[in-house]
Amino acid sequence: MPGLIVITSVFIILVQHIHSIKINKMRYLYLICTLLSLSVIAPINHASTPQVAVTIKPIHALVSGVMEGVGTPYLLLPGGESPHSYSLRPSQVRQLRKATIIIWVGPNMETFLTKLITTFSEKTQILRLIDLQGLTLLKVRKGKNWESHHYDEHPENVFKIDPHIWLDPNNAKIIVQAIAKTLSQIDPKNSLHYKANAAQLVKQLDQLDQSLIQQLAPVKNLPFLVFHDAYQYFEHRYQLTVVEAINLSPENRPSVKHLYKLRTRLKKQQIRCVFSEPQFESALVATIIEGSSIRRGVLDPLGADLVVGVEGYFTLLQNLADSLNQCLLLQAK
């Protein structure tokens, strides 16, 4: 770093001529301390900041945290779009092609990106989070109450894994550390900033996790229904009791026959709450609980209405906990 070399050179000259410099001693000491502080703190090199593109809000929030003070990543799906069925605009494709690195979960989440991502040049680095070592990975649940995708038709075993990995804070910590490591390799001049930000994020994620454990303890044995099977990692981490999903496939509307069977089972299973999602048709929930005392709530695994930024991930998980408590505890009284 040229600036650091200049500062160091001046410092050496001052030390060598300490006896010949005719300035006030206090001012001299102040000058020495200032130079030392400047030599220790590495400046942020904005000129070399990599162009980072991220697919969905929760991951974008984590990347933003790692890059805070260095740069701002580009978010591909800024609203309540479903990554299962999204269609890219030409302007978004152009933006992706400018990226130094693209960060996504994987082909079983952002299905719209699977073919396109194979067309990028070798200069574009791809970080597929579902492949990270150390993650807690849960298999897609099968059976009449869960997803009905034809996963066995896909050659990749990753399609048998539930892709909503970010809903476990322990997975988020691994993602944060992997992002910091990758960005440090691409942009070594800002490596210290990425690593320091990641370390701070890990501490905050630990605090969030402990807080959610306490908050969700009163509802972990209370049964509820979700719109589609997107919360397995959250359930697994906090020992929640989800018994079924309304929509067996996020790409397709459930049949009348399925809805009829679902209404019948709700009466027998003492379900307390049914949760819809901003990304999908909420009228189905009203149809299912019509004429019953079952309450309805909203769970959002993507943060459709959240402000884009560093705090998005923490707000997302806190909102999930708040929604569950509000609906389940109120109904339990």
C-alpha positions in Angstrom: 0.0 0.0 0.0 1.7 3.2 -1.2 0.2 5.4 1.6 1.5 3.1 4.3 5.0 3.1 2.8 5.1 6.9 2.8 4.0 7.1 6.4 6.5 4.5 7.5 9.3 6.3 5.7 8.5 9.7 7.3 8.3 8.0 10.7 11.8 6.5 10.3 13.2 9.9 9.3 11.7 11.5 12.3 13.1 8.9 14.6 16.6 9.2 13.1 16.6 13.1 13.5 14.9 13.3 16.9 17.7 15.4 18.4 18.0 17.8 15.5 14.3 18.6 15.0 13.5 21.9 16.6 9.8 21.6 17.6 8.0 21.4 20.8 8.3 17.9 22.4 4.6 17.5 23.0 3.9 18.4 19.4 6.6 16.0 18.3 5.0 13.1 20.4 1.6 13.9 19.0 3.0 13.7 15.5 4.6 10.4 16.2 1.4 8.9 17.6 -0.6 10.2 14.7 1.7 8.5 12.2 1.7 5.3 14.2 -2.1 5.2 14.2 -2.2 5.8 10.5 0.3 3.0 9.8 -1.7 0.5 11.9 -5.2 1.1 10.4 -5.4 -0.2 6.8 -7.4 2.0 4.6 -10.5 0.7 2.8 -9.6 0.2 -0.9 -12.9 1.1 -2.6 -11.3 1.2 -6.0 -10.8 -2.6 -5.9 -14.2 -3.5 -4.3 -15.5 -6.6 -6.1 -19.0 -6.4 -7.8 -21.0 -8.9 -5.8 -24.5 -10.1 -6.9 -26.8 -12.0 -4.4 -30.0 -13.7 -5.2 -32.3 -13.4 -2.2 -32.8 -11.0 0.7 -31.7 -13.1 3.7 -28.4 -14.0 2.0 -28.0 -10.5 0.8 -28.3 -9.2 4.4 -25.5 -11.5 5.5 -23.3 -10.5 2.6 -24.0 -6.8 3.3 -22.9 -7.3 6.9 -19.6 -8.8 5.7 -19.1 -6.0 3.2 -20.2 -3.2 5.5 -17.9 -0.2 5.1 -16.3 -1.7 1.9 -19.1 -2.0 -0.6 -22.7 -2.8 -1.3 -23.8 -6.0 -3.0 -26.5 -6.1 -5.7 -29.8 -7.8 -4.8 -31.4 -9.7 -7.6 -34.9 -10.3 -6.0 -35.6 -7.2 -4.0 -39.3 -7.8 -3.2 -41.6 -10.6 -2.5 -40.8 -12.7 -5.6 -40.6 -16.4 -5.3 -37.2 -17.8 -6.3 -38.9 -21.0 -7.3 -40.7 -19.4 -10.3 -39.0 -16.0 -11.0 -38.2 -14.8 -14.5 -35.2 -12.6 -15.0 -35.4 -9.3 -16.8 -32.8 -8.5 -19.5 -31.4 -5.7 -17.2 -30.9 -8.2 -14.4 -29.0 -10.6 -16.7 -26.7 -7.7 -17.7 -26.1 -6.9 -14.1 -25.2 -10.5 -13.3 -22.7 -10.6 -16.2 -20.9 -7.6 -14.7 -20.5 -9.3 -11.4 -17.1 -10.4 -10.0 -18.9 -13.0 -7.9 -22.5 -14.4 -7.8 -23.7 -15.8 -4.5 -26.8 -18.1 -4.5 -28.2 -21.0 -2.5 -28.3 -23.5 -5.3 -30.4 -25.0 -8.2 -33.1 -26.4 -5.9 -33.8 -22.9 -4.6 -33.2 -20.3 -7.4 -34.4 -22.6 -10.2 -34.6 -19.6 -12.6 -30.8 -19.3 -12.4 -29.7 -22.9 -13.0 -29.2 -22.8 -16.8 -28.1 -19.2 -17.0 -25.3 -19.6 -14.5 -23.6 -22.1 -16.7 -23.2 -19.4 -19.5 -21.0 -17.0 -17.5 -17.3 -16.7 -18.3 -14.6 -18.2 -16.1 -13.9 -14.7 -14.7 -17.2 -14.8 -12.8 -16.8 -16.6 -9.6 -19.8 -18.6 -8.3 -20.4 -19.3 -4.7 -23.1 -22.0 -4.2 -24.0 -22.0 -0.6 -25.7 -25.4 -0.5 -22.2 -26.9 -1.0 -20.5 -25.4 2.0 -18.8 -27.8 4.4 -20.2 -27.9 7.9 -23.8 -26.9 7.2 -26.6 -28.6 8.9 -28.4 -30.1 5.9 -31.9 -31.6 6.1 -33.5 -33.8 3.5 -36.7 -32.8 1.7 -39.6 -34.3 3.6 -41.6 -36.8 1.6 -45.1 -38.2 2.0 -48.7 -37.1 1.6 -48.2 -34.1 3.9 -45.1 -32.6 2.3 -43.4 -31.7 -0.9 -44.3 -33.6 -4.1 -41.4 -32.6 -6.4 -39.9 -35.3 -8.6 -36.5 -35.0 -7.0 -35.5 -38.4 -8.0 -35.5 -37.3 -11.6 -32.6 -34.9 -11.0 -29.0 -36.3 -11.2 -27.7 -34.0 -8.5 -28.2 -35.2 -4.9 -28.6 -31.6 -3.9 -32.2 -31.7 -5.1 -32.9 -34.1 -2.2 -31.8 -31.4 0.3 -34.2 -28.8 1.7 -32.6 -25.5 0.4 -33.9 -23.1 3.1 -30.6 -23.4 4.9 -30.4 -19.8 6.1 -33.3 -20.3 8.6 -30.9 -21.9 11.1 -28.5 -19.2 12.6 -25.8 -21.9 13.0 -25.9 -22.3 9.2 -25.9 -18.5 8.8 -22.6 -18.4 10.8 -21.0 -20.8 8.4 -22.3 -18.8 5.4 -20.9 -15.6 6.8 -17.5 -17.1 7.3 -17.4 -18.6 3.8 -18.4 -15.2 2.3 -15.6 -13.4 4.2 -13.1 -16.0 3.1 -14.2 -15.8 -0.5 -14.2 -12.0 -0.6 -10.8 -11.9 1.1 -9.4 -14.1 -1.7 -10.9 -12.0 -4.4 -10.1 -8.7 -2.7 -7.1 -9.2 -0.4 -6.6 -5.5 0.2 -9.8 -5.4 2.2 -9.4 -8.8 3.8 -9.1 -7.4 7.3 -12.4 -5.6 7.0 -14.3 -8.6 5.7 -12.9 -10.8 8.5 -13.6 -8.3 11.2 -17.2 -7.8 10.0 -17.7 -11.6 9.8 -16.4 -12.0 13.4 -18.9 -9.4 14.6 -21.8 -11.0 12.7 -21.0 -14.4 14.2 -21.3 -12.9 17.7 -24.6 -11.2 16.8 -25.9 -14.5 15.4 -25.0 -16.3 18.6 -27.0 -13.7 20.6 -30.0 -14.0 18.2 -30.0 -17.8 18.5 -30.0 -17.8 22.3 -32.7 -15.2 22.4 -34.9 -17.2 20.0 -34.4 -20.4 22.0 -35.9 -18.6 25.0 -38.7 -16.9 23.1 -39.9 -20.0 21.3 -39.7 -22.4 24.2 -43.4 -21.9 25.2 -44.7 -22.8 21.7 -42.5 -25.7 20.7 -45.1 -28.3 21.4 -48.1 -26.5 19.8 -49.1 -27.8 16.4 -49.5 -25.6 13.4 -49.7 -25.7 9.5 -47.6 -23.8 7.1 -48.3 -22.8 3.5 -45.4 -24.7 2.0 -42.6 -26.7 3.6 -40.0 -23.9 3.9 -39.4 -23.8 7.7 -37.8 -27.2 8.4 -34.5 -25.7 9.5 -36.2 -23.2 11.8 -38.4 -26.0 13.2 -35.4 -28.3 13.7 -33.3 -25.6 15.5 -36.1 -24.6 17.9 -38.0 -27.9 18.2 -41.3 -26.6 16.7 -44.3 -28.7 15.8 -45.3 -28.3 12.1 -47.6 -31.1 11.1 -48.3 -30.4 7.4 -48.0 -28.0 4.5 -51.0 -26.7 2.6 -49.3 -26.5 -0.8 -47.3 -29.6 -1.6 -45.4 -27.8 -4.3 -44.7 -24.0 -4.4 -45.0 -24.0 -8.2 -48.5 -25.5 -8.3 -51.9 -24.7 -6.7 -53.2 -27.6 -4.5 -56.1 -29.5 -5.9 -59.7 -29.3 -4.6 -59.4 -32.9 -3.4 -56.2 -32.1 -1.4 -57.9 -29.1 0.2 -60.9 -31.2 1.2 -58.7 -33.8 2.8 -56.8 -31.1 4.5 -59.9 -29.6 6.1 -60.9 -33.0 7.4 -57.5 -33.6 9.0 -57.4 -30.2 10.6 -60.5 -31.1 12.7 -58.8 -34.2 14.0 -55.3 -32.9 14.7 -56.2 -29.9 16.9 -54.2 -27.5 14.8 -54.0 -24.1 16.5 -52.8 -21.9 13.6 -52.4 -21.9 9.9 -49.8 -19.6 8.3 -49.8 -18.1 4.9 -46.9 -16.4 3.0 -46.6 -13.1 1.2 -45.1 -14.8 -1.9 -48.1 -17.1 -2.5 -51.9 -17.1 -2.6 -53.2 -16.5 0.9 -56.9 -17.0 0.0 -56.2 -20.8 0.3 -55.7 -20.4 4.0 -59.1 -18.6 4.4 -60.7 -21.5 2.5 -59.2 -24.1 4.7 -60.0 -22.6 8.1 -63.5 -21.3 7.1 -66.0 -22.2 9.8 -63.4 -23.3 12.4 -61.8 -21.6 15.4 -58.3 -22.0 13.9 -56.4 -18.8 13.8 -54.3 -17.5 10.8 -50.9 -15.9 10.7 -48.2 -15.0 8.3 -44.7 -16.4 8.1 -42.2 -15.1 5.6 -39.0 -17.1 4.9 -37.6 -14.5 2.5 -38.4 -11.1 4.1 -40.6 -9.7 1.3 -41.4 -6.4 3.1 -38.1 -5.9 4.9 -35.8 -3.0 4.2 -32.8 -4.2 2.3 -29.7 -4.0 4.4 -27.5 -5.5 7.1 -30.3 -5.9 9.7 -32.6 -7.8 7.4 -31.5 -11.3 8.4 -32.0 -10.6 12.2 -35.4 -8.9 11.6 -36.5 -11.9 9.4 -35.9 -14.5 12.1 -37.3 -12.3 14.8 -40.4 -11.8 12.8 -40.8 -15.5 12.4 -40.6 -16.0 16.2 -43.0 -13.1 16.9 -45.6 -14.4 14.4 -45.5 -17.9 15.9 -45.8 -16.6 19.4 -48.6 -14.2 18.6 -50.7 -16.8 16.9 -50.0 -19.9 18.9 -50.0 -18.4 22.4 -53.1 -16.3 21.8 -54.9 -19.4 20.6 -53.6 -21.5 23.5 -55.3 -19.3 26.1 
